[in-house]
Amino acid sequence: MSTPSPRNMTDYEATHRAFQWERPEYFNFATDFVDRWASERPDAPALQWSDEAGHAQLFTWKDVKQRSLHAAQFLTSQGLHKGDRVFVMMPRIPEWWFLVLGCIRAGIVFMPGTPMLTAKDIRYRLLAADANGVIADSSCLDRFQGMAGTGRVETWVAVGNAPSPWVTYAPGSAGTGQHGGSFERTRADDPMLIYFTSGTTGMPKMVQHTQASYGLGHQITGRYWLDLTPEDRHLTLSDTGWAKCAWGKLFGPWSQGACNVVYDFRGRFDAARILRLLERQRVTTFCAPPTAWRALVLQDLSQYDLSSIRHALSAGEPLNPEVIDTWKQATGLHIREGYGQTESVVLVGMFPALTPKPGSMGKPSPGFDVSVIDGEGKEVPTGQEGDIAVRVKPVPPVGLFTGYLNDDSANLAAFRGDWYVTGDRAVKDADGYLWFVGRSDDVIKTSGYRVGPFEVESALLEHAAVAESAVVGVPDERIGQRIKAYVVLAPGFTGSQKLAEELQEYVKKTTAPYKYPREIEFVTELPKTVSGKIRRTELRSMAQQPTRKD
């Protein structure tokens, strides 16, 4: 099979060199993008929705504009104003998109949350953000019991029937309403949304984005990394509460006029069902997290017609090279990785114009100067490990957050000289490609060496017995830290001392001998955040001090 040619970037170096950010005084994603497509392509598909039960709905650009106008009018009729903060918690139902766009139109700051959050999680968010309102699906209302009177929340909107104090939102087309479809213009630097970080190392921090930083900034994600055009049908697997949803299910595809394919599933991930969806919906570009990719490549891919897919992507955590190889052997497509954060749009990517290097996350995005720096804010030599950082002086790039709300210590730690420091470690090679090492807190210092968890996890995953693994450093008086691996076994394998020793020897042969895990513990599952990232802090707390000698 031949790999399709990129549509939006044919020369990476030329594009990166020539790129300049738009910096308008006023900007609003709903009016500047959605309404534009509704004018230019009113009957073209914008949202193709389906669910596990077989229900399906198609919304055109004209539909999306009308329904989001209606949503904006409804929200303002409930007493919400520009600048108010609203917590939004819904599964992947069409109303999420209409109500979020309604918030954007009206200048209401929305704060997405996954339906997996507990009552404790929700209360923390409402109080920390000083929220004015809540929008929730009726399936989530049990988590809000007893929360009336919490903080400053006065507006409670439910999608579906709900008791007082909830007011039912009824989807519909736009009427004249009190605004006649017109709202106060939003400035590019007005706040648009607040995300809560996934909290792998503590309580979630509040990440604020402006109308431009995500709404305008994600053009980079949609055009250059997702490589989208108005003729594409794009599917990103993501919960509505994750920043990845903004990347691949809202701002990325809709900035480019692509059709957003949405599948609402609420049970366990079913790889076969996702592959049938890709086949049935004739998806052209597809993005999934590493956990999904690992499950997908375990299927017999030859049984599915995936010929419509021209571009495959992964983000969230590094993807193991062997998974990339398996998918490429079956489809001819290289899974192209992207790196970014809740705090940003895509910062580094294996863009379609780049020659792939399996295991690398690619090169800096157009509009960004991304490098590897030391503790003093100086760029390190090629091949040397350091902190991934984004240059923010003299002028910060558009697609970057404005800072952590109400957290001076976090802001102080995140900026070093001319740079925003992401908290991740990497190495840059002679060709300018970046190679992820790990979170700064996760890098293991053992016997005088520094070891990134990802490289050990990748080595383990190459063994047939390993379905998933997570590696942490455990304090050791003799060698500083001891490498410990938590392993979820593939079907048909049983944990034993003999298998543990086999895995240790396998890692020694696959990578440098000093990187082998001195301890292996077999587990049925790994602790993860609601966004699917491994909670290594929890694994470190589980690990016990060694009593044996090596």
N, C-alpha and C positions, 0 to 999 in steps of 0.2 A: 504494500500500500504506500501511496505517496502522501506526504504531509501537506495539507492545504496551505496556500500562501497567506501571509498576514494581510489584513485589509486596511489597517490604519497606521501601521508603522513598518516601513520596509528597510529603513536604515536607522538603527538605534542611535548611533553616535550623532548623526545629523539632527535627529529629532530632539535629543536631549540638549544639544548645543543651542538649537534655535528656539526652544520653548520659552515662552514668557507668560506669566499669569495674567489673567484678566483681573482687574481690581476696580469693579464698578462701585459707585456710591450707594446704589440701591440694588437689592437682589432678593428674589423670592422664587424658590424652586417650583412652586405650584403655578405661579403666573408666568415665569420666564421659560419654563420647560414644558410642563404638562399642557398649559394653554396653547403654547406654540404648536405642539404636536396635534392638539385637538383642532387647531385651525388648518394646519397643513395636511393632516392625515386623519380626518375625523372618524372614518369608518374602519381604519386599520386596527388590528388587535393590539391591545395594551396589556391586558391581564387575562390569562387563561388559567382558571382555577378548577381544581378537582379535589376530591377527598377519597378516603378509604372505602366509603360506601358506594362509590360509583357516581356520585353527583358531580355535575360540572356546570360551570358558568363561564361565558366569554364576555368581556367588557372591552368596548372600543375606547379610543382616546376621547371621543365625545362623551361617552358614558362616564369615564373617570373624571373628566372636568365637571360634569353636571353633579355627580354624586359628591365630589369633594367640596363643591360650592355649597351644596345642601348641608353637608357636615359642618362647614365653617359657620353657616348661618345658625344652625341648631346650637352649636357650642356657645356662640356669643349670646344667643337668646336665653341661655342658662346662667348668664351672669359672668362668663369668663371673658377676660380682656387681654389685649396685647401685653405680653410680658408675664402673664400668669403661668404657673407651672402645674402641669397635669401629668399624673402617673397613668400609663397606659399598659393594660395587661390583657392580652387576647391571644388565642391561638391563631393559626394561619387561615383566617377567614377574610373574605373581601373587605369587610367593614374596617379591618385594621388599616388598610391602605387609604380608604376614603376618609376616615377620621384623622389619621396622621396628616394627610394632605390638608384637611380642614384646619388642623392646628397651624400648619405652616402658613396657609393663606392668611389666617387671622393674627399671626404673630404670637400665638400661644406656644409656650415652650413645652414640648412633650418629652416624657421620660419613659422609655420602653422598659418593660420587665417581662421576663419569661413566665408562662403559666406554671412553671415548676417551682416558683418561689413559695416559701412558707409564709404564714402570718407574721412571724417574727421578722423575716426579710422585708416584707411589705411595710410594716410599721416603721422599721429603721429608715427606709427610703422616704416615706411620707414626712417624717420628722426632720431628717437630715436635709432634705431639699426644701423644706418649708412649703410643701405642696398646697395648691389652692383647689385642686380637683382630682378626681379619679375617673377613668374610663375603663370599664372591665366587661368581659363577656360573662353571660349568665353562668357558664360552666365554671367560672373562677370565684364566684361570689362567696363561697363558703370560707375562703381565706380572709374575707373582710368582716366577718361577724364581730360585733362589738367595737368596731373602729369608728363609728359615728362620733364626732367630736374630737377626732385626732388632729392635733395641731391646728392648722388654718384651713383644713379641707372643708369646703362648704358645698361643692358641686359633685354629685355622685351620678355618673351616667352609666347605664347598663345596656349592652346589646342583648336584647331578649327580655322577657318578662322578669321583673324583680320587685320586691317589696320596698316600701319607703325606708330610707331616704332616697333610694335609687329612682332616677327618672329614665324611662325607656327611650332609647334611640331607635327611631324607625327609619331605615334607609329609604331614600327617595331621590327624585330629581330636584334640581335647584328651583326654588320659587323666587319671588321678588324679595321676600324677607325684609328685615329692618335695614339691611345694607344694600339691597338691590343687587347683590352679587359683587359689591365693591367694598374693599377693606383698605385701611390705612397702609400705605406702602411701608415695606420693611427695609431698613438699611442693611447693607451687606454685613455690617458688624453687629447687628442685633442678635441676641441669643436665639437659637432655634431648637436645640435639643440638649438634654443632659443624659449621659450614659453613666451607669455605675460599673466600675471595673469589676472583673470577675472575682477579685478578692482571693487570689492564690496565697497571699502572704499576710492577710489581715482583713479588716472590715473594708468593704468596697469604698473606693474614692469616687467623687463626682467629677466627671469629665464634661466640660461644657464646650459645645460647638456653636458657631455662628451660622447665620443663613448662608454665608459664602463658604465657610471652611469645609462643610460637608456637602451642601447643595451644589456649589460650584466646584469644589475641590475634587469631588468624585467623578468628574469628567475624565480625570486621569485614570481612575480605576475602570470606568466603563469603556472608554475609547481605546486606551493603549494596552491594558492588561487583559480585560475581558474581550477586547477586540471586537466590540459590538457595532452593528449598523442597524438601521430601521427594519431590515429584512430578517433579523435574527430572532430566534426563539430561545431565550436563555432561562436555565434553571440553576438556581443556587440552593443547596440544602442548608437551611438555617431556620432556627426558631426566631420568632418576631422580637424576642427580647435581646438578641445578640447584636453587636455592632456589625457582624457579618451580614445580617439582614439588610442593613443600610447600604453596605457595599454592593451586594449582589441581587437584592430583591426590591430595591427602591431607587436610590440615587444613581447607582452605576448603570443599570439597564435603561431606566427611564430618561436619563440625561441624553442617551443616544437614540431614543425612540424605539428601542427593541421591545418585543413582546415578553412580558414577565410571566413565566410558567411557574405556577404555585401548586404544590401538592400538600394538602392538609392531612398529615398522619399523626396520630397521638399515642400509638402504642410503641412497641419496640421496633427498632430499625429493621426493615425487611429488604435485604439487598436485591432479591429476585424481583420484588414488586417495583423497586426503583428502576431496575433495568427494563422492565416491561413498560414503565412510564416513559422512559427515554425513547423507547421504540415507538410507542403509541403516539406521543405528542410530537414526534419528529424534532426533538430538541437539537439545536445546532451548536450551542455552547453550554458547557456544564461545569459547575464548580461544587466541590464537596470537601469536607474536612478530612484529615488523615484517617480518623476512626472509620468513616464511611468507606473511603477508598480501600482500606484493608479488608473490609467485609465484601466489597464489590468484586475484588479480584479473586476471591475464593470461589466465586461462581464459575460455571462453565460459560464463558463469554461468547463462545461460538454459537450458542443456542439463541442469541439475541441479534436482531438487526439494528446495529448501532451506526449504520452508515451515514445517518444525517448529522452526526456529531463531527464538527470540524476543529473544535478547540476544547481542551480539557484542562481544568485548573484545580489547585488545592491551596488552602490557606488555613491558618489557625495555629498549627504547629508544623515543624518540619516533617516531610513525607519521606519514608524510607526508600532508597533507590530500587530495591527489589520489587516494590509495589509498582513503581514507575515502569520498570522493565516488563513486568507481567502485562500491564495495560497496553504498552506499546506493541508487544508481540501479538496481542489479540486485535488491536484496532489500528495500529500504525501511528498512533498519536502519542506524543510525549505529554505527560501531565506537567503543566507549567506552574511552578510555585509562585506565591506572592507573599510578601512580608509587610505587615503594618500592625497597627494597634487600634484599640478603642480610641486612642488619642489622635489618630491620623487616618488619612486615606492610604492607598497602597504606597509604601515607601521604597520598596525594592521588589523587582519582579523578574521572572524568566520570561520576558516579553517575546511575542511571536517572532520578532526579527532577530532574536539572539540564538546563537548555536547553543543547544542545551548542554548543561553539565549536570548530570544526575547527582543530587545531594546538595547542590548549590541553590540558594534562593534567588540568584540572578544579579542584576545591576540596578543602581538607583533609578527611580522613576523620573520622567521629565518633570521639571519644576522643583526638583529636590537635590540638594547637595548632601549626600549621605556618606559618612566615612566611619573609620574605626579610630578611636582616640584613647589616650591614656588618662590617668587620674588628674593630670594638669591641663587637660583640654587640648593636647597636641596630637596631631595625627601620627599614628604609629607606622613603622616601615611595613612594606609588603610582607605578608606571611606571618606577621606578629599578631597575637590575640589582643583584643581590646574591647572597649565599649562601643556599641552601635550608636551613632549620634547624627542628628540632623542640624545643619547650620541654620541659625535663626537670625543672625546679624549680617549685614545691617538691616535687612528687611525679612521678616519671617515668611515662609511660603504660605500660600492660601490654605492648603489642605491640612492644617495642623490645629489642634485645640488651642483655646485661649488660656488654659490653665486649670488646675484643680480648684474647685470651689471650696472656700472656707478651710483651706489646708495649706498654710504657709510653709510648714516643714516639708511637705511633699513637693511643693513648687521649688523650694530652695534646693532640694536634692536632685530635681529633674533638669536643672539648667546649670551648665558648666562653661563659663566663658562665652564663646560665640555659639554654643551648641545646646540643643535639647538632647538629653541622654535618655535613651529608651529603656534602659535597665537590662538589655540583652547583650550578650557577648558574641563576637564574630571574628573571622579572619578574612582579609581581602587578598586575593591572589594576584599574580602578575598581570592577568587579563582584566582586572577590575571586578571580577565576580566576588560576591560575598558568601561566606560559608558560616552558617549558624553554629555556635558552640553551646549556648544555653543561657538561661536567665543568670544574671550576675550572682544571685543567691544560690543557684543550683550547681554551679561549677564545682567539681570535686577536686580537692588538693590532696593527693596521695603519693607518698614516697618521693616527694619533691617534684611530682608531675601535676599538671592541671588536666583534668579529664572532663569533657562535656558529656552529660547523660545521654544525649541523642546518639552519639556514635556507638556507645555500648548497647543501647536499646536496638539500634539498627542491626548490629551484629547478632544479637539474640534472635531478632525477628527472622533472620535468614534460616534459622533452624526450623525444621518441619514441626517440632513439638510446640513451638511458641506462637500463640495467637496475639498476645499483647504483653508489653513489659514496661516497667518504670524503674529507673535507676536513681539512687540517692547516695549521698556520702554520710557515713556514720562515724562519729568521733572515735579515734583510735590513738592511744597514747604512744604507740610505737611508730606508726606511719602517718599520723595526722588525721587522715580520714580513710575509712575502709569502704570500698565500693560494694553496695548491696543492691541486688536486683529482686524486684517483685514480679513474678511471672504468672500470667494467665495462660493455661495450656490449651492447645488446639484439641478439638474433639478426637477421642481415641487414645489420648495420652494420660498417664497417671503420674503424679509427682512422686519422686523417690530420691534417695541419696545418690543412687546410681545415675539417674537422669540429671540431677544437679551437677554432678561431676562431669558428665558428658557435655553439658552446656558450658561449663567453665572452660573445658579444653577447646570447645568449638570457638569460643570468643578469643582465646589465646591465639588460635591459628588464623582467625579472620581479621583480627586487628592487633595492635601492639600488645604484647603479653602483659604489660603493667596495667592494662585497662580491664582485665578480666574481673568479674564480680567474685569477691572472696566469700560472699554469702548469697544464697539464692533461697527465696521463700516463695512457695507456690500459693497463689490466692485465686479465688473465684472471680473477683472483679477488682478494679482499681478505683480509688476515690477520685472523683472528678468534680470540677465546678459545674454550675448549671450550663455553662457554655461548652462543656466537654473537655476542658483542659485538665490534665492530671494535677492533683493537689500534692505536690511533692513535700510541702511543709507537713502535711498530715502523715505521709509515709515516714518522714524523718522522725516525727514524734513517736511513731509506732516502733521504730527500730530500737533495739535494746543494746546496751553496751556489751561488747564481746566478753565471754568468759573463757573461750578457748584460745589457744595460741596457734598461729599459722606456721 
